[in-house]
Amino acid sequence: MEDALTVAPYPLVDETAEKIAHFRVDGMLASVVITQSTSAFEWECQQGAELGNRVCTQLPDGSRQQVWGPDTADRVTAQGVTVWRHGYAPAVLAYNAPEGKEVAPVQPGPALSPAELTTIATSDVWFSGLPASDG
């Protein structure tokens, strides 16, 4: 994995309620987006499951996970995983091109598999800075 991209159109966002970082993995775009979670996000998980090509499950720890894709739009195929846990929703997305849309794909599928995206999204690293009572 290369260092984080930090210039437009992929600026690094480090706000209290939102963190965004974009990387290239084997020359293809990957993004991590962490937002504060509300019940609306859990509703989104349920709605996404009803739209098809998305699977929403409850994990053993009680958190909810949505796996989507692969979806192809603007010539680029993407897939992702979002987990709602401890009041946050880390989402990890992977693409099969160096940009998110309107560029030639580098490979037939995204650089990271659904299993790899799940491992990243469910990692305790996203919650290591939380107080013991929250994490």
Solvent accessible surface area in square Angstrom, and as a share of the most:
residue,aa,sasa,rsa
1,M,146,0.65
2,E,94,0.42
3,D,126,0.65
4,A,35,0.27
5,L,34,0.17
6,T,80,0.47
7,V,112,0.64
8,A,88,0.68
9,P,99,0.62
10,Y,26,0.10
11,P,67,0.42
12,L,97,0.48
13,V,37,0.21
14,D,103,0.53
15,E,108,0.48
16,T,119,0.69
17,A,52,0.40
18,E,62,0.28
19,K,83,0.35
20,I,33,0.17
21,A,18,0.14
22,H,27,0.12
23,F,42,0.18
24,R,44,0.16
25,V,15,0.09
26,D,115,0.60
27,G,29,0.28
28,M,8,0.03
29,L,4,0.02
30,A,4,0.03
31,S,5,0.03
32,V,21,0.12
33,V,36,0.21
34,I,25,0.12
35,T,27,0.16
36,Q,78,0.35
37,S,22,0.14
38,T,80,0.46
39,S,92,0.59
40,A,63,0.49
41,F,59,0.25
42,E,75,0.33
43,W,160,0.56
44,E,87,0.39
45,C,0,0.00
46,Q,84,0.38
47,Q,60,0.27
48,G,6,0.06
49,A,35,0.27
50,E,131,0.59
51,L,142,0.71
52,G,37,0.36
53,N,85,0.44
54,R,69,0.25
55,V,91,0.52
56,C,24,0.14
57,T,59,0.34
58,Q,119,0.53
59,L,39,0.19
60,P,146,0.92
61,D,93,0.48
62,G,40,0.38
63,S,9,0.06
64,R,44,0.16
65,Q,17,0.08
66,Q,12,0.05
67,V,34,0.20
68,W,43,0.15
69,G,18,0.17
70,P,81,0.51
71,D,48,0.25
72,T,95,0.55
73,A,66,0.52
74,D,73,0.38
75,R,142,0.52
76,V,4,0.03
77,T,17,0.10
78,A,13,0.10
79,Q,11,0.05
80,G,0,0.00
81,V,1,0.00
82,T,19,0.11
83,V,0,0.00
84,W,7,0.02
85,R,30,0.11
86,H,76,0.34
87,G,43,0.41
88,Y,60,0.23
89,A,4,0.03
90,P,0,0.00
91,A,18,0.14
92,V,2,0.01
93,L,36,0.18
94,A,0,0.00
95,Y,34,0.13
96,N,4,0.02
97,A,0,0.00
98,P,41,0.26
99,E,50,0.22
100,G,26,0.25
101,K,122,0.52
102,E,117,0.53
103,V,39,0.23
104,A,60,0.46
105,P,62,0.39
106,V,72,0.41
107,Q,92,0.41
108,P,126,0.79
109,G,29,0.28
110,P,22,0.14
111,A,25,0.19
112,L,17,0.09
113,S,44,0.29
114,P,61,0.38
115,A,73,0.57
116,E,83,0.37
117,L,1,0.00
118,T,38,0.22
119,T,94,0.55
120,I,47,0.24
121,A,0,0.00
122,T,35,0.20
123,S,36,0.23
124,D,99,0.52
125,V,95,0.54
126,W,77,0.27
127,F,13,0.05
128,S,93,0.60
129,G,78,0.75
130,L,41,0.20
131,P,83,0.52
132,A,103,0.80
133,S,108,0.69
134,D,76,0.39
135,G,57,0.55
